[in-house]
Amino acid sequence: MKKREYAAGILKSSVIFGLILYLFYESFLPAPFLIPVWLLYMKDWAEDKALQKEQQFRSQFRDSIQAMSAALKAGYSVENAIRETKKDILPMHGKDTRISKEYERMTVRLNMNGTAAQALEEFSERVRQEDVENFVNVFAAAKISGGDSISIIRNAVCTISEKIETEKEIETLLASKKMEFKIMCAVPFLIILYMKMTFGEFLNVLYGNTAGVVTMSICLAVYVGAYRFGRRLIHIDV
């Protein structure tokens, strides 16, 4: 992730942290004791961002191996197919995307008299992603077996592409549930904020005294527990 993305995550976490302090305590004094809440949200944000980037990369990788399969079908060698794939994915994803940079590195490796196997193995070592590793392993096995390597690679491309597409469809089905979860997470904050703005005198008893602090702390603990449970429900490994 880029520095500005981390900065945006820190800012978002800090805003939500400040909102929690205001709505639940109307004071910044509990802040040192609630640092774990900030760290928890920041950790979840980083995980979600990393997952989003991985899904983007997998989609880009699917496009790239499909382009490579088309180049192989057209009669290109594997080395030249990699070079052609680099040209094909530039208009689709742009030169600043991760997949474009990886194919640029592979092309440089080939231009330095490296083999396609070396370029792909280094690619796999850099990204450390399951689909890439599977593709590289199939490529290596095809080279060792000495059979119709191009046909084997094309079959592997078809299988991996179908797998990625299926997982993408599942993620699309889960997207509505994830949106519902985000809305439900915001509802308690909106209710408290509405009450403070319209019937503030009814909530005054919850602030500035020990009983109120204990009550609001219990409510916050229940909310955090429900939040963690909800995240487990909507994050399904496919």
C-alpha positions in Angstrom: 0.0 0.0 0.0 1.1 3.5 -0.7 1.8 6.1 2.0 -1.2 8.2 1.1 -3.4 5.2 1.5 -2.0 4.5 5.0 -2.5 8.2 5.8 -6.2 8.0 4.7 -6.7 4.9 6.9 -5.1 6.6 9.9 -7.3 9.7 9.4 -10.5 7.6 9.0 -9.7 5.5 12.1 -8.9 8.7 14.1 -12.2 10.3 13.0 -14.2 7.3 14.1 -12.2 7.1 17.3 -13.0 10.7 18.1 -16.7 10.1 17.3 -16.7 7.2 19.8 -15.2 9.4 22.5 -17.8 12.1 21.8 -20.9 10.0 21.6 -20.0 7.5 24.4 -18.2 9.8 26.9 -18.3 13.4 25.7 -14.6 13.5 26.8 -11.2 12.7 25.6 -10.0 11.5 29.0 -10.8 7.8 28.2 -8.8 8.0 25.0 -5.6 6.2 26.5 -7.8 3.3 27.7 -9.5 3.0 24.3 -6.3 2.9 22.1 -7.0 -0.9 21.5 -10.2 0.1 19.8 -8.4 2.4 17.5 -5.8 -0.3 16.8 -8.5 -2.9 16.1 -10.2 -0.7 13.6 -6.9 0.2 11.9 -6.0 -3.5 11.7 -9.4 -4.3 10.1 -9.1 -1.4 7.7 -5.6 -2.6 6.6 -6.9 -6.2 6.1 -9.8 -5.0 4.0 -7.6 -2.8 1.9 -5.1 -5.6 1.4 -7.9 -8.0 0.4 -9.3 -5.4 -2.0 -5.9 -4.9 -3.6 -5.4 -8.7 -3.9 -8.8 -9.1 -5.6 -7.8 -6.3 -8.1 -4.5 -8.0 -8.8 -6.1 -11.4 -9.3 -8.5 -9.9 -11.8 -5.6 -8.2 -13.6 -3.7 -11.5 -13.5 -6.6 -13.3 -15.1 -6.7 -10.8 -17.9 -3.0 -11.2 -18.4 -2.9 -15.0 -18.7 -5.9 -14.9 -21.0 -3.9 -12.5 -23.2 -0.9 -14.8 -22.9 -3.0 -17.8 -23.9 -4.3 -16.0 -27.0 -0.7 -15.1 -27.9 0.4 -18.8 -27.5 -2.6 -19.9 -29.7 -1.4 -17.4 -32.4 1.9 -19.2 -32.5 4.1 -17.1 -30.3 6.8 -18.7 -28.1 6.3 -18.3 -24.4 9.0 -15.6 -24.2 7.4 -13.6 -27.0 3.9 -14.3 -25.5 5.0 -12.6 -22.3 6.2 -9.6 -24.3 2.9 -9.4 -26.2 1.0 -9.7 -23.0 2.8 -6.7 -21.6 1.6 -4.7 -24.6 -1.9 -6.0 -24.4 -2.5 -5.2 -20.7 -1.2 -1.6 -20.8 -4.4 -0.2 -22.5 -6.6 -2.3 -20.1 -4.9 -1.5 -16.7 -2.4 1.3 -17.3 1.3 1.3 -16.7 1.1 2.2 -13.0 -0.8 -1.0 -12.0 0.9 -3.9 -10.2 0.4 -6.3 -13.1 1.9 -4.0 -15.7 4.9 -3.4 -13.5 5.4 -7.2 -13.0 5.2 -7.8 -16.8 7.7 -5.0 -17.3 10.1 -6.7 -14.9 9.6 -10.1 -16.7 10.3 -8.4 -20.1 13.5 -6.9 -18.7 14.5 -10.3 -17.5 13.9 -11.8 -20.9 15.8 -9.0 -22.6 18.8 -9.9 -20.3 18.8 -13.3 -21.9 16.8 -14.9 -19.1 14.4 -17.7 -19.8 10.6 -17.6 -19.5 10.8 -20.1 -16.6 13.2 -17.8 -14.7 11.0 -14.7 -15.4 7.9 -16.5 -14.2 9.5 -18.0 -11.1 10.8 -14.6 -10.1 7.3 -13.2 -10.7 5.8 -15.9 -8.4 8.4 -15.2 -5.7 7.6 -11.5 -5.8 3.8 -11.6 -5.6 3.4 -14.8 -3.5 -0.1 -15.4 -4.6 -1.8 -18.8 -5.0 -3.1 -18.4 -8.5 0.3 -17.2 -9.8 2.1 -20.0 -8.0 -0.3 -22.6 -9.6 0.2 -21.1 -13.0 4.0 -21.1 -12.7 4.0 -24.7 -11.3 2.0 -25.9 -14.3 4.3 -24.1 -16.7 7.4 -25.7 -15.0 5.7 -29.2 -15.1 4.9 -28.7 -18.7 8.5 -27.9 -19.6 9.8 -30.9 -17.6 7.3 -33.3 -19.1 8.3 -32.3 -22.7 4.7 -32.7 -23.9 2.5 -30.2 -25.6 3.4 -27.4 -23.2 1.4 -24.8 -25.0 -1.8 -26.9 -24.8 -1.1 -27.6 -21.1 -0.6 -23.9 -20.4 -3.8 -23.0 -22.2 -5.8 -25.5 -20.2 -4.3 -24.2 -17.0 -5.2 -20.6 -18.0 -8.8 -21.7 -18.6 -9.0 -23.5 -15.2 -7.4 -20.6 -13.2 -9.6 -18.0 -15.1 -12.8 -20.0 -14.3 -11.7 -20.2 -10.6 -11.1 -16.5 -10.3 -14.3 -15.7 -12.1 -16.3 -18.0 -9.8 -14.8 -16.4 -6.7 -15.6 -12.9 -8.2 -19.2 -13.9 -8.6 -19.4 -15.1 -5.0 -17.9 -11.8 -3.9 -20.6 -9.9 -5.9 -23.3 -11.9 -4.1 -21.7 -11.0 -0.7 -21.4 -7.4 -1.6 -25.0 -6.5 -0.6 -24.5 -8.3 2.8 -21.3 -6.4 3.4 -23.1 -3.1 2.7 -25.9 -4.1 5.1 -23.3 -4.8 7.7 -21.7 -1.3 7.3 -25.1 0.3 7.6 -25.9 -1.7 10.7 -22.6 -0.6 12.2 -23.4 3.0 11.6 -27.0 2.8 13.1 -26.0 2.9 16.8 -23.9 6.0 16.2 -26.7 7.7 14.3 -29.2 6.9 17.0 -27.0 8.3 19.8 -26.2 11.4 17.7 -29.9 11.9 16.9 -30.8 11.6 20.6 -28.0 14.1 21.6 -29.2 16.6 19.0 -33.0 16.3 19.8 -33.3 15.0 23.3 -30.0 15.8 24.8 -31.4 16.3 28.4 -32.3 12.6 28.5 -28.7 11.5 27.8 -27.1 14.0 30.3 -27.3 11.4 33.0 -24.9 9.1 31.0 -22.1 11.6 31.0 -19.8 13.0 33.7 -20.5 10.4 36.3 -19.2 7.0 37.2 -22.5 5.1 36.6 -22.9 6.7 33.2 -19.3 5.9 32.2 -19.7 2.3 33.2 -23.0 2.0 31.3 -21.6 3.5 28.2 -18.5 1.3 28.4 -20.6 -1.8 28.6 -22.6 -0.6 25.6 -19.3 0.0 23.7 -18.0 -3.4 24.6 -21.2 -5.0 23.4 -21.0 -3.0 20.1 -17.4 -4.0 19.6 -18.2 -7.7 20.2 -21.1 -7.5 17.7 -18.9 -5.8 15.2 -16.3 -8.5 15.4 -18.9 -11.2 15.2 -20.4 -9.6 12.1 -17.1 -9.3 10.4 -16.6 -13.1 10.8 -20.0 -13.7 9.2 -19.4 -11.7 6.1 -15.7 -12.6 5.5 -15.9 -16.0 3.9 -12.9 -17.6 2.4 -13.7 -18.9 -1.1 
